[in-house]
Amino acid sequence: MNDRTTVQIHDHRTPEERDREFLPGMGKPWLLPFYDVFSRLSGARVLHDRAAALADIAPGETVLDVGCGTANLSLAVLRAQPAARVTGLDPDAAALRIAARKAARRRVPLTLAQGFADRLPTGDGSLDHIVSSLALHHVPDEGRILFGREAFRALRPGGRVTIVDFGSSGGAHGSDGHGHRGAARGHSAVAANPHTARNLEGGLVRLLTDAGFADAREVAHLEHRYGPITFVQATRP
Ligand SMILES: C[S@@+](CC[C@H](N)C(=O)[O-])C[C@H]1O[C@@H](n2cnc3c(N)ncnc32)[C@H](O)[C@@H]1O
């Protein structure tokens, strides 16, 4: 249980996972100090707030933010629902230390776990929500498949997963008014990048459907100057 002044970081990694490589937030570890400035200037807060609103979290509900980085989505969840019980998961210890400082400064309760998306730090059926922002394109193919299965395992029946990331539904959809002149450029950049290209044409919906979420669907879409952004949701049957 959190108190309001201490932010804990737990090491959830196995000895083998301690040597495992991962793709950090800005691609290179030394760029991390600039991550939050870049995130702010690029307007990512809109995405975090939108994802938190779509998740529609009730007081007391448990939330796991997968690939939390410096906790931007975790903090958006806590702004939207201060009585949520939020844990952020990320392999990057330096990002988690920044996350801990931000949460402590804001005096919000946040638990942090160092670990990977393919092994969630929680028991079967124990979570009300899983959320994730701009993180799944950092996870390797095998890890993404395992993440889907882990989300299915860790959510309670009726629990919900809400993901925002670069990507598209593949079906007809309308932009919701956030169009940008750079959008076409963004589309080709996302398609050209093998990490983000996996999320195009319904990639995230397929990932969750294959894991057993029958109702996985794109619930919102917007055009960011860096590319198409998809919001995907599914409920654990
Ligand atoms: C672009 S950042 C997004 C951070 C945060 N969610 C946000 O919206 O600001 C991507 C994050 O994914 C994390 N990541 C990379 N590989 C991962 C993995 N296998 N499992 C979980 N997170 C991972 C990185 O460490 C990084 O913090």
The ligand as an ORCA input file, in Angstrom:
! r2SCAN-3c Opt
* xyz 0 1
  C       8.421      6.316    -25.430
  S       8.581      5.716    -23.795
  C       6.931      5.963    -23.152
  C       6.959      6.271    -21.671
  C       5.617      6.697    -21.070
  N       4.637      5.636    -21.142
  C       5.091      7.941    -21.716
  O       4.017      7.884    -22.349
  O       5.731      8.997    -21.570
  C       8.664      3.935    -23.998
  C       8.964      3.201    -22.708
  O       8.903      1.784    -22.943
  C       9.856      1.180    -22.115
  N      10.148     -0.188    -22.558
  C      11.056     -0.607    -23.471
  N      11.036     -1.938    -23.565
  C      10.089     -2.392    -22.689
  C       9.605     -3.685    -22.326
  N      10.094     -4.792    -22.905
  N       8.643     -3.763    -21.383
  C       8.135     -2.624    -20.823
  N       8.557     -1.382    -21.141
  C       9.508     -1.270    -22.058
  C      11.056      2.125    -22.194
  O      11.968      1.926    -21.143
  C      10.348      3.490    -22.154
  O      10.265      3.984    -20.847
*
